[in-house]
Amino acid sequence: MAPPTPSFDLTNIQAQDAGTYTVTVTDGASTSTNLVANFTVFDIKPFIHPSPADQAVLTGSNVTFTAFAFGTTPIFWQWQFNSTNIDGATNATLVLPNVTTDQAGAYSVTVTNAIGSSFGGAILSVYPSAVPTMDSFSLSASNQIQFTVDGVPGFDYTVQSSTDLVNWDSIMTVVSPFDFTDTNTANLPQCYYRVIYAP
């Protein structure tokens, strides 16, 4: 038998844990019982933390949304897509395998217990391709080329340059979207640019 200890821990507290807690101490000759605490457990409305995060993915990706909920148990989950309940989606985690562009939209979850409910949501963006766009080309007063790159948000893209369309040098890799300025082209007779997805 394990020896007694001067401390007592409660984990995963439930309503039935409420009550009066005492401690009995004995030295073999005498015994003393003392009140330690009157312990009250309050019912708590569920809350979500953190809320599901927005995601941007390519078609065919597997997507997982998670809603961590805290409060008085039992807690129940219901996921929705564009405000419509998803059949069978009643767990803390929602898994969407092999997504298509039709599945892009607003995903939300309602968590409920006997006290009340809370709501959390996220946006899923599904892109058919990682090909970026290059826009807003301009030339600064010091002859520096400037443009914007817009690809899948959160994806890495590498800007490359060439003077002959044969040999390409990587300049930088940045998370989309971003603005780019080439500070090394002021004295070049010509320069070409391309941006490629860098998985």
mmCIF file of the C-alpha atoms, coordinates in Angstrom:
data_MODEL
# 
_entry.id   MODEL 
# 
loop_
_atom_site.group_PDB 
_atom_site.id 
_atom_site.type_symbol 
_atom_site.label_atom_id 
_atom_site.label_alt_id 
_atom_site.label_comp_id 
_atom_site.label_asym_id 
_atom_site.label_entity_id 
_atom_site.label_seq_id 
_atom_site.pdbx_PDB_ins_code 
_atom_site.Cartn_x 
_atom_site.Cartn_y 
_atom_site.Cartn_z 
_atom_site.occupancy 
_atom_site.B_iso_or_equiv 
_atom_site.pdbx_formal_charge 
_atom_site.auth_seq_id 
_atom_site.auth_comp_id 
_atom_site.auth_asym_id 
_atom_site.auth_atom_id 
_atom_site.pdbx_PDB_model_num 
ATOM 1   C CA . MET A 1 1   ? 0.000   0.000  0.000   1.00 0.00 ? 1   MET A CA 1 
ATOM 2   C CA . ALA A 1 2   ? 1.286   3.437  -0.929  1.00 0.00 ? 2   ALA A CA 1 
ATOM 3   C CA . PRO A 1 3   ? 2.085   5.695  2.049   1.00 0.00 ? 3   PRO A CA 1 
ATOM 4   C CA . PRO A 1 4   ? -0.369  8.564  2.707   1.00 0.00 ? 4   PRO A CA 1 
ATOM 5   C CA . THR A 1 5   ? 0.514   11.975 1.331   1.00 0.00 ? 5   THR A CA 1 
ATOM 6   C CA . PRO A 1 6   ? -0.247  15.483 2.644   1.00 0.00 ? 6   PRO A CA 1 
ATOM 7   C CA . SER A 1 7   ? -1.941  16.505 -0.631  1.00 0.00 ? 7   SER A CA 1 
ATOM 8   C CA . PHE A 1 8   ? -4.920  15.348 -2.672  1.00 0.00 ? 8   PHE A CA 1 
ATOM 9   C CA . ASP A 1 9   ? -5.514  16.194 -6.339  1.00 0.00 ? 9   ASP A CA 1 
ATOM 10  C CA . LEU A 1 10  ? -8.792  16.320 -8.266  1.00 0.00 ? 10  LEU A CA 1 
ATOM 11  C CA . THR A 1 11  ? -8.696  16.116 -12.053 1.00 0.00 ? 11  THR A CA 1 
ATOM 12  C CA . ASN A 1 12  ? -11.465 16.281 -14.654 1.00 0.00 ? 12  ASN A CA 1 
ATOM 13  C CA . ILE A 1 13  ? -13.814 17.729 -12.059 1.00 0.00 ? 13  ILE A CA 1 
ATOM 14  C CA . GLN A 1 14  ? -17.508 16.887 -12.401 1.00 0.00 ? 14  GLN A CA 1 
ATOM 15  C CA . ALA A 1 15  ? -20.638 18.074 -10.585 1.00 0.00 ? 15  ALA A CA 1 
ATOM 16  C CA . GLN A 1 16  ? -20.606 14.985 -8.358  1.00 0.00 ? 16  GLN A CA 1 
ATOM 17  C CA . ASP A 1 17  ? -17.217 16.042 -6.960  1.00 0.00 ? 17  ASP A CA 1 
ATOM 18  C CA . ALA A 1 18  ? -18.885 18.870 -5.011  1.00 0.00 ? 18  ALA A CA 1 
ATOM 19  C CA . GLY A 1 19  ? -19.098 18.405 -1.250  1.00 0.00 ? 19  GLY A CA 1 
ATOM 20  C CA . THR A 1 20  ? -17.212 18.601 2.020   1.00 0.00 ? 20  THR A CA 1 
ATOM 21  C CA . TYR A 1 21  ? -13.635 17.336 2.121   1.00 0.00 ? 21  TYR A CA 1 
ATOM 22  C CA . THR A 1 22  ? -11.937 16.361 5.362   1.00 0.00 ? 22  THR A CA 1 
ATOM 23  C CA . VAL A 1 23  ? -8.616  14.860 6.308   1.00 0.00 ? 23  VAL A CA 1 
ATOM 24  C CA . THR A 1 24  ? -7.957  12.339 9.053   1.00 0.00 ? 24  THR A CA 1 
ATOM 25  C CA . VAL A 1 25  ? -4.499  12.244 10.598  1.00 0.00 ? 25  VAL A CA 1 
ATOM 26  C CA . THR A 1 26  ? -3.338  9.525  12.965  1.00 0.00 ? 26  THR A CA 1 
ATOM 27  C CA . ASP A 1 27  ? -0.060  8.706  14.644  1.00 0.00 ? 27  ASP A CA 1 
ATOM 28  C CA . GLY A 1 28  ? -1.144  5.255  15.800  1.00 0.00 ? 28  GLY A CA 1 
ATOM 29  C CA . ALA A 1 29  ? -2.116  6.440  19.255  1.00 0.00 ? 29  ALA A CA 1 
ATOM 30  C CA . SER A 1 30  ? -4.594  9.208  18.471  1.00 0.00 ? 30  SER A CA 1 
ATOM 31  C CA . THR A 1 31  ? -6.673  10.347 15.509  1.00 0.00 ? 31  THR A CA 1 
ATOM 32  C CA . SER A 1 32  ? -7.716  13.844 14.413  1.00 0.00 ? 32  SER A CA 1 
ATOM 33  C CA . THR A 1 33  ? -10.215 14.738 11.679  1.00 0.00 ? 33  THR A CA 1 
ATOM 34  C CA . ASN A 1 34  ? -10.234 18.266 10.274  1.00 0.00 ? 34  ASN A CA 1 
ATOM 35  C CA . LEU A 1 35  ? -12.263 20.111 7.697   1.00 0.00 ? 35  LEU A CA 1 
ATOM 36  C CA . VAL A 1 36  ? -10.216 20.910 4.620   1.00 0.00 ? 36  VAL A CA 1 
ATOM 37  C CA . ALA A 1 37  ? -12.745 22.633 2.359   1.00 0.00 ? 37  ALA A CA 1 
ATOM 38  C CA . ASN A 1 38  ? -16.319 22.935 1.239   1.00 0.00 ? 38  ASN A CA 1 
ATOM 39  C CA . PHE A 1 39  ? -15.992 22.390 -2.505  1.00 0.00 ? 39  PHE A CA 1 
ATOM 40  C CA . THR A 1 40  ? -18.577 23.778 -4.915  1.00 0.00 ? 40  THR A CA 1 
ATOM 41  C CA . VAL A 1 41  ? -18.692 22.909 -8.616  1.00 0.00 ? 41  VAL A CA 1 
ATOM 42  C CA . PHE A 1 42  ? -20.424 25.485 -10.797 1.00 0.00 ? 42  PHE A CA 1 
ATOM 43  C CA . ASP A 1 43  ? -22.132 24.552 -14.033 1.00 0.00 ? 43  ASP A CA 1 
ATOM 44  C CA . ILE A 1 44  ? -20.362 26.329 -16.901 1.00 0.00 ? 44  ILE A CA 1 
ATOM 45  C CA . LYS A 1 45  ? -21.707 27.121 -20.344 1.00 0.00 ? 45  LYS A CA 1 
ATOM 46  C CA . PRO A 1 46  ? -19.442 25.571 -23.000 1.00 0.00 ? 46  PRO A CA 1 
ATOM 47  C CA . PHE A 1 47  ? -16.875 27.756 -24.717 1.00 0.00 ? 47  PHE A CA 1 
ATOM 48  C CA . ILE A 1 48  ? -14.539 27.097 -27.639 1.00 0.00 ? 48  ILE A CA 1 
ATOM 49  C CA . HIS A 1 49  ? -10.822 27.861 -27.433 1.00 0.00 ? 49  HIS A CA 1 
ATOM 50  C CA . PRO A 1 50  ? -9.204  28.189 -29.789 1.00 0.00 ? 50  PRO A CA 1 
ATOM 51  C CA . SER A 1 51  ? -11.780 28.666 -32.512 1.00 0.00 ? 51  SER A CA 1 
ATOM 52  C CA . PRO A 1 52  ? -11.333 26.661 -35.748 1.00 0.00 ? 52  PRO A CA 1 
ATOM 53  C CA . ALA A 1 53  ? -8.826  28.372 -38.051 1.00 0.00 ? 53  ALA A CA 1 
ATOM 54  C CA . ASP A 1 54  ? -9.412  29.535 -41.634 1.00 0.00 ? 54  ASP A CA 1 
ATOM 55  C CA . GLN A 1 55  ? -7.709  27.319 -44.208 1.00 0.00 ? 55  GLN A CA 1 
ATOM 56  C CA . ALA A 1 56  ? -6.674  27.662 -47.855 1.00 0.00 ? 56  ALA A CA 1 
ATOM 57  C CA . VAL A 1 57  ? -5.912  24.417 -49.701 1.00 0.00 ? 57  VAL A CA 1 
ATOM 58  C CA . LEU A 1 58  ? -5.680  22.866 -53.151 1.00 0.00 ? 58  LEU A CA 1 
ATOM 59  C CA . THR A 1 59  ? -8.317  20.540 -54.562 1.00 0.00 ? 59  THR A CA 1 
ATOM 60  C CA . GLY A 1 60  ? -7.752  16.968 -53.465 1.00 0.00 ? 60  GLY A CA 1 
ATOM 61  C CA . SER A 1 61  ? -6.377  17.984 -50.073 1.00 0.00 ? 61  SER A CA 1 
ATOM 62  C CA . ASN A 1 62  ? -7.568  16.528 -46.792 1.00 0.00 ? 62  ASN A CA 1 
ATOM 63  C CA . VAL A 1 63  ? -8.881  19.199 -44.421 1.00 0.00 ? 63  VAL A CA 1 
ATOM 64  C CA . THR A 1 64  ? -9.369  18.944 -40.662 1.00 0.00 ? 64  THR A CA 1 
ATOM 65  C CA . PHE A 1 65  ? -11.197 21.460 -38.496 1.00 0.00 ? 65  PHE A CA 1 
ATOM 66  C CA . THR A 1 66  ? -11.014 21.102 -34.719 1.00 0.00 ? 66  THR A CA 1 
ATOM 67  C CA . ALA A 1 67  ? -13.061 22.822 -32.008 1.00 0.00 ? 67  ALA A CA 1 
ATOM 68  C CA . PHE A 1 68  ? -11.733 22.397 -28.474 1.00 0.00 ? 68  PHE A CA 1 
ATOM 69  C CA . ALA A 1 69  ? -14.658 22.956 -26.084 1.00 0.00 ? 69  ALA A CA 1 
ATOM 70  C CA . PHE A 1 70  ? -14.600 23.447 -22.320 1.00 0.00 ? 70  PHE A CA 1 
ATOM 71  C CA . GLY A 1 71  ? -17.420 23.577 -19.796 1.00 0.00 ? 71  GLY A CA 1 
ATOM 72  C CA . THR A 1 72  ? -19.731 21.336 -17.829 1.00 0.00 ? 72  THR A CA 1 
ATOM 73  C CA . THR A 1 73  ? -19.956 17.911 -19.397 1.00 0.00 ? 73  THR A CA 1 
ATOM 74  C CA . PRO A 1 74  ? -21.467 16.297 -21.310 1.00 0.00 ? 74  PRO A CA 1 
ATOM 75  C CA . ILE A 1 75  ? -20.763 18.561 -24.288 1.00 0.00 ? 75  ILE A CA 1 
ATOM 76  C CA . PHE A 1 76  ? -22.237 17.967 -27.740 1.00 0.00 ? 76  PHE A CA 1 
ATOM 77  C CA . TRP A 1 77  ? -20.911 19.181 -31.113 1.00 0.00 ? 77  TRP A CA 1 
ATOM 78  C CA . GLN A 1 78  ? -22.730 19.911 -34.368 1.00 0.00 ? 78  GLN A CA 1 
ATOM 79  C CA . TRP A 1 79  ? -20.852 21.119 -37.462 1.00 0.00 ? 79  TRP A CA 1 
ATOM 80  C CA . GLN A 1 80  ? -22.488 23.149 -40.219 1.00 0.00 ? 80  GLN A CA 1 
ATOM 81  C CA . PHE A 1 81  ? -21.537 24.040 -43.789 1.00 0.00 ? 81  PHE A CA 1 
ATOM 82  C CA . ASN A 1 82  ? -22.919 27.401 -44.951 1.00 0.00 ? 82  ASN A CA 1 
ATOM 83  C CA . SER A 1 83  ? -25.349 27.321 -41.972 1.00 0.00 ? 83  SER A CA 1 
ATOM 84  C CA . THR A 1 84  ? -26.694 23.809 -42.774 1.00 0.00 ? 84  THR A CA 1 
ATOM 85  C CA . ASN A 1 85  ? -26.039 20.915 -40.406 1.00 0.00 ? 85  ASN A CA 1 
ATOM 86  C CA . ILE A 1 86  ? -23.644 18.272 -41.701 1.00 0.00 ? 86  ILE A CA 1 
ATOM 87  C CA . ASP A 1 87  ? -25.076 14.796 -41.131 1.00 0.00 ? 87  ASP A CA 1 
ATOM 88  C CA . GLY A 1 88  ? -23.051 12.781 -38.639 1.00 0.00 ? 88  GLY A CA 1 
ATOM 89  C CA . ALA A 1 89  ? -20.635 15.655 -37.908 1.00 0.00 ? 89  ALA A CA 1 
ATOM 90  C CA . THR A 1 90  ? -21.047 15.569 -34.135 1.00 0.00 ? 90  THR A CA 1 
ATOM 91  C CA . ASN A 1 91  ? -17.466 15.241 -32.904 1.00 0.00 ? 91  ASN A CA 1 
ATOM 92  C CA . ALA A 1 92  ? -14.855 17.792 -31.851 1.00 0.00 ? 92  ALA A CA 1 
ATOM 93  C CA . THR A 1 93  ? -13.031 17.185 -35.149 1.00 0.00 ? 93  THR A CA 1 
ATOM 94  C CA . LEU A 1 94  ? -14.445 17.528 -38.660 1.00 0.00 ? 94  LEU A CA 1 
ATOM 95  C CA . VAL A 1 95  ? -12.488 15.735 -41.403 1.00 0.00 ? 95  VAL A CA 1 
ATOM 96  C CA . LEU A 1 96  ? -13.057 16.561 -45.086 1.00 0.00 ? 96  LEU A CA 1 
ATOM 97  C CA . PRO A 1 97  ? -11.134 14.164 -47.356 1.00 0.00 ? 97  PRO A CA 1 
ATOM 98  C CA . ASN A 1 98  ? -10.199 14.959 -50.949 1.00 0.00 ? 98  ASN A CA 1 
ATOM 99  C CA . VAL A 1 99  ? -11.962 18.339 -51.026 1.00 0.00 ? 99  VAL A CA 1 
ATOM 100 C CA . THR A 1 100 ? -13.322 19.974 -54.179 1.00 0.00 ? 100 THR A CA 1 
ATOM 101 C CA . THR A 1 101 ? -14.019 23.621 -54.985 1.00 0.00 ? 101 THR A CA 1 
ATOM 102 C CA . ASP A 1 102 ? -17.715 22.970 -54.229 1.00 0.00 ? 102 ASP A CA 1 
ATOM 103 C CA . GLN A 1 103 ? -16.752 22.464 -50.593 1.00 0.00 ? 103 GLN A CA 1 
ATOM 104 C CA . ALA A 1 104 ? -15.304 25.950 -50.203 1.00 0.00 ? 104 ALA A CA 1 
ATOM 105 C CA . GLY A 1 105 ? -17.325 28.120 -47.857 1.00 0.00 ? 105 GLY A CA 1 
ATOM 106 C CA . ALA A 1 106 ? -18.172 28.787 -44.228 1.00 0.00 ? 106 ALA A CA 1 
ATOM 107 C CA . TYR A 1 107 ? -17.769 25.964 -41.723 1.00 0.00 ? 107 TYR A CA 1 
ATOM 108 C CA . SER A 1 108 ? -19.103 26.455 -38.216 1.00 0.00 ? 108 SER A CA 1 
ATOM 109 C CA . VAL A 1 109 ? -19.649 24.421 -35.081 1.00 0.00 ? 109 VAL A CA 1 
ATOM 110 C CA . THR A 1 110 ? -22.129 24.738 -32.237 1.00 0.00 ? 110 THR A CA 1 
ATOM 111 C CA . VAL A 1 111 ? -21.165 23.226 -28.885 1.00 0.00 ? 111 VAL A CA 1 
ATOM 112 C CA . THR A 1 112 ? -23.943 22.624 -26.381 1.00 0.00 ? 112 THR A CA 1 
ATOM 113 C CA . ASN A 1 113 ? -24.406 21.402 -22.825 1.00 0.00 ? 113 ASN A CA 1 
ATOM 114 C CA . ALA A 1 114 ? -27.243 21.616 -20.325 1.00 0.00 ? 114 ALA A CA 1 
ATOM 115 C CA . ILE A 1 115 ? -26.387 25.253 -19.549 1.00 0.00 ? 115 ILE A CA 1 
ATOM 116 C CA . GLY A 1 116 ? -26.222 26.731 -23.027 1.00 0.00 ? 116 GLY A CA 1 
ATOM 117 C CA . SER A 1 117 ? -24.286 26.790 -26.283 1.00 0.00 ? 117 SER A CA 1 
ATOM 118 C CA . SER A 1 118 ? -21.429 28.560 -28.048 1.00 0.00 ? 118 SER A CA 1 
ATOM 119 C CA . PHE A 1 119 ? -20.486 29.045 -31.679 1.00 0.00 ? 119 PHE A CA 1 
ATOM 120 C CA . GLY A 1 120 ? -17.244 29.076 -33.651 1.00 0.00 ? 120 GLY A CA 1 
ATOM 121 C CA . GLY A 1 121 ? -16.475 29.222 -37.344 1.00 0.00 ? 121 GLY A CA 1 
ATOM 122 C CA . ALA A 1 122 ? -13.867 29.278 -40.090 1.00 0.00 ? 122 ALA A CA 1 
ATOM 123 C CA . ILE A 1 123 ? -13.633 29.809 -43.840 1.00 0.00 ? 123 ILE A CA 1 
ATOM 124 C CA . LEU A 1 124 ? -12.352 27.115 -46.185 1.00 0.00 ? 124 LEU A CA 1 
ATOM 125 C CA . SER A 1 125 ? -10.908 28.330 -49.503 1.00 0.00 ? 125 SER A CA 1 
ATOM 126 C CA . VAL A 1 126 ? -10.243 25.624 -52.110 1.00 0.00 ? 126 VAL A CA 1 
ATOM 127 C CA . TYR A 1 127 ? -8.046  26.487 -55.093 1.00 0.00 ? 127 TYR A CA 1 
ATOM 128 C CA . PRO A 1 128 ? -7.945  24.391 -58.268 1.00 0.00 ? 128 PRO A CA 1 
ATOM 129 C CA . SER A 1 129 ? -4.288  25.288 -58.789 1.00 0.00 ? 129 SER A CA 1 
ATOM 130 C CA . ALA A 1 130 ? -1.338  26.866 -56.989 1.00 0.00 ? 130 ALA A CA 1 
ATOM 131 C CA . VAL A 1 131 ? -0.446  28.980 -60.051 1.00 0.00 ? 131 VAL A CA 1 
ATOM 132 C CA . PRO A 1 132 ? 0.051   32.590 -58.876 1.00 0.00 ? 132 PRO A CA 1 
ATOM 133 C CA . THR A 1 133 ? -0.789  35.865 -60.592 1.00 0.00 ? 133 THR A CA 1 
ATOM 134 C CA . MET A 1 134 ? 1.588   38.812 -61.026 1.00 0.00 ? 134 MET A CA 1 
ATOM 135 C CA . ASP A 1 135 ? -0.071  42.227 -61.135 1.00 0.00 ? 135 ASP A CA 1 
ATOM 136 C CA . SER A 1 136 ? 0.436   45.964 -60.673 1.00 0.00 ? 136 SER A CA 1 
ATOM 137 C CA . PHE A 1 137 ? 3.783   46.224 -62.438 1.00 0.00 ? 137 PHE A CA 1 
ATOM 138 C CA . SER A 1 138 ? 5.469   49.580 -61.996 1.00 0.00 ? 138 SER A CA 1 
ATOM 139 C CA . LEU A 1 139 ? 8.871   51.231 -62.184 1.00 0.00 ? 139 LEU A CA 1 
ATOM 140 C CA . SER A 1 140 ? 10.023  53.286 -59.220 1.00 0.00 ? 140 SER A CA 1 
ATOM 141 C CA . ALA A 1 141 ? 11.775  56.625 -59.475 1.00 0.00 ? 141 ALA A CA 1 
ATOM 142 C CA . SER A 1 142 ? 15.080  54.787 -59.061 1.00 0.00 ? 142 SER A CA 1 
ATOM 143 C CA . ASN A 1 143 ? 14.217  52.326 -61.878 1.00 0.00 ? 143 ASN A CA 1 
ATOM 144 C CA . GLN A 1 144 ? 13.360  49.438 -59.557 1.00 0.00 ? 144 GLN A CA 1 
ATOM 145 C CA . ILE A 1 145 ? 10.801  46.937 -60.808 1.00 0.00 ? 145 ILE A CA 1 
ATOM 146 C CA . GLN A 1 146 ? 7.796   46.481 -58.516 1.00 0.00 ? 146 GLN A CA 1 
ATOM 147 C CA . PHE A 1 147 ? 4.817   44.096 -58.706 1.00 0.00 ? 147 PHE A CA 1 
ATOM 148 C CA . THR A 1 148 ? 2.408   42.127 -56.540 1.00 0.00 ? 148 THR A CA 1 
ATOM 149 C CA . VAL A 1 149 ? 2.114   38.353 -56.286 1.00 0.00 ? 149 VAL A CA 1 
ATOM 150 C CA . ASP A 1 150 ? -1.164  36.685 -55.423 1.00 0.00 ? 150 ASP A CA 1 
ATOM 151 C CA . GLY A 1 151 ? -1.202  32.911 -54.981 1.00 0.00 ? 151 GLY A CA 1 
ATOM 152 C CA . VAL A 1 152 ? -2.832  30.569 -52.502 1.00 0.00 ? 152 VAL A CA 1 
ATOM 153 C CA . PRO A 1 153 ? -2.764  32.420 -49.162 1.00 0.00 ? 153 PRO A CA 1 
ATOM 154 C CA . GLY A 1 154 ? -0.181  30.941 -46.819 1.00 0.00 ? 154 GLY A CA 1 
ATOM 155 C CA . PHE A 1 155 ? 1.678   29.071 -49.581 1.00 0.00 ? 155 PHE A CA 1 
ATOM 156 C CA . ASP A 1 156 ? 5.351   29.776 -50.358 1.00 0.00 ? 156 ASP A CA 1 
ATOM 157 C CA . TYR A 1 157 ? 6.301   31.236 -53.747 1.00 0.00 ? 157 TYR A CA 1 
ATOM 158 C CA . THR A 1 158 ? 9.740   31.898 -55.219 1.00 0.00 ? 158 THR A CA 1 
ATOM 159 C CA . VAL A 1 159 ? 10.466  34.932 -57.362 1.00 0.00 ? 159 VAL A CA 1 
ATOM 160 C CA . GLN A 1 160 ? 13.011  34.288 -60.109 1.00 0.00 ? 160 GLN A CA 1 
ATOM 161 C CA . SER A 1 161 ? 14.652  36.619 -62.616 1.00 0.00 ? 161 SER A CA 1 
ATOM 162 C CA . SER A 1 162 ? 16.469  36.195 -65.912 1.00 0.00 ? 162 SER A CA 1 
ATOM 163 C CA . THR A 1 163 ? 18.116  38.402 -68.493 1.00 0.00 ? 163 THR A CA 1 
ATOM 164 C CA . ASP A 1 164 ? 17.889  35.849 -71.329 1.00 0.00 ? 164 ASP A CA 1 
ATOM 165 C CA . LEU A 1 165 ? 14.837  33.626 -70.504 1.00 0.00 ? 165 LEU A CA 1 
ATOM 166 C CA . VAL A 1 166 ? 17.244  30.668 -70.294 1.00 0.00 ? 166 VAL A CA 1 
ATOM 167 C CA . ASN A 1 167 ? 19.092  31.041 -67.010 1.00 0.00 ? 167 ASN A CA 1 
ATOM 168 C CA . TRP A 1 168 ? 16.916  31.836 -63.989 1.00 0.00 ? 168 TRP A CA 1 
ATOM 169 C CA . ASP A 1 169 ? 18.110  33.061 -60.585 1.00 0.00 ? 169 ASP A CA 1 
ATOM 170 C CA . SER A 1 170 ? 15.983  32.687 -57.456 1.00 0.00 ? 170 SER A CA 1 
ATOM 171 C CA . ILE A 1 171 ? 15.714  36.000 -55.658 1.00 0.00 ? 171 ILE A CA 1 
ATOM 172 C CA . MET A 1 172 ? 13.487  35.260 -52.696 1.00 0.00 ? 172 MET A CA 1 
ATOM 173 C CA . THR A 1 173 ? 10.832  32.890 -51.354 1.00 0.00 ? 173 THR A CA 1 
ATOM 174 C CA . VAL A 1 174 ? 7.872   34.537 -49.619 1.00 0.00 ? 174 VAL A CA 1 
ATOM 175 C CA . VAL A 1 175 ? 4.460   33.576 -48.307 1.00 0.00 ? 175 VAL A CA 1 
ATOM 176 C CA . SER A 1 176 ? 1.603   34.702 -50.574 1.00 0.00 ? 176 SER A CA 1 
ATOM 177 C CA . PRO A 1 177 ? 0.282   37.312 -51.034 1.00 0.00 ? 177 PRO A CA 1 
ATOM 178 C CA . PHE A 1 178 ? 3.131   39.821 -51.115 1.00 0.00 ? 178 PHE A CA 1 
ATOM 179 C CA . ASP A 1 179 ? 4.598   42.883 -52.847 1.00 0.00 ? 179 ASP A CA 1 
ATOM 180 C CA . PHE A 1 180 ? 7.962   42.537 -54.562 1.00 0.00 ? 180 PHE A CA 1 
ATOM 181 C CA . THR A 1 181 ? 10.619  45.137 -55.402 1.00 0.00 ? 181 THR A CA 1 
ATOM 182 C CA . ASP A 1 182 ? 13.818  44.218 -57.225 1.00 0.00 ? 182 ASP A CA 1 
ATOM 183 C CA . THR A 1 183 ? 16.572  46.536 -56.014 1.00 0.00 ? 183 THR A CA 1 
ATOM 184 C CA . ASN A 1 184 ? 19.166  45.073 -58.393 1.00 0.00 ? 184 ASN A CA 1 
ATOM 185 C CA . THR A 1 185 ? 17.707  45.919 -61.801 1.00 0.00 ? 185 THR A CA 1 
ATOM 186 C CA . ALA A 1 186 ? 18.337  49.646 -62.073 1.00 0.00 ? 186 ALA A CA 1 
ATOM 187 C CA . ASN A 1 187 ? 21.314  49.194 -64.417 1.00 0.00 ? 187 ASN A CA 1 
ATOM 188 C CA . LEU A 1 188 ? 20.161  46.130 -66.372 1.00 0.00 ? 188 LEU A CA 1 
ATOM 189 C CA . PRO A 1 189 ? 19.153  46.627 -70.033 1.00 0.00 ? 189 PRO A CA 1 
ATOM 190 C CA . GLN A 1 190 ? 16.344  44.058 -69.624 1.00 0.00 ? 190 GLN A CA 1 
ATOM 191 C CA . CYS A 1 191 ? 15.054  41.626 -67.034 1.00 0.00 ? 191 CYS A CA 1 
ATOM 192 C CA . TYR A 1 192 ? 12.339  38.991 -66.983 1.00 0.00 ? 192 TYR A CA 1 
ATOM 193 C CA . TYR A 1 193 ? 10.492  37.608 -63.960 1.00 0.00 ? 193 TYR A CA 1 
ATOM 194 C CA . ARG A 1 194 ? 8.516   34.542 -63.053 1.00 0.00 ? 194 ARG A CA 1 
ATOM 195 C CA . VAL A 1 195 ? 6.996   33.274 -59.824 1.00 0.00 ? 195 VAL A CA 1 
ATOM 196 C CA . ILE A 1 196 ? 6.743   29.573 -59.039 1.00 0.00 ? 196 ILE A CA 1 
ATOM 197 C CA . TYR A 1 197 ? 5.004   27.664 -56.261 1.00 0.00 ? 197 TYR A CA 1 
ATOM 198 C CA . ALA A 1 198 ? 7.538   26.341 -53.751 1.00 0.00 ? 198 ALA A CA 1 
ATOM 199 C CA . PRO A 1 199 ? 5.878   23.434 -51.873 1.00 0.00 ? 199 PRO A CA 1 
# 
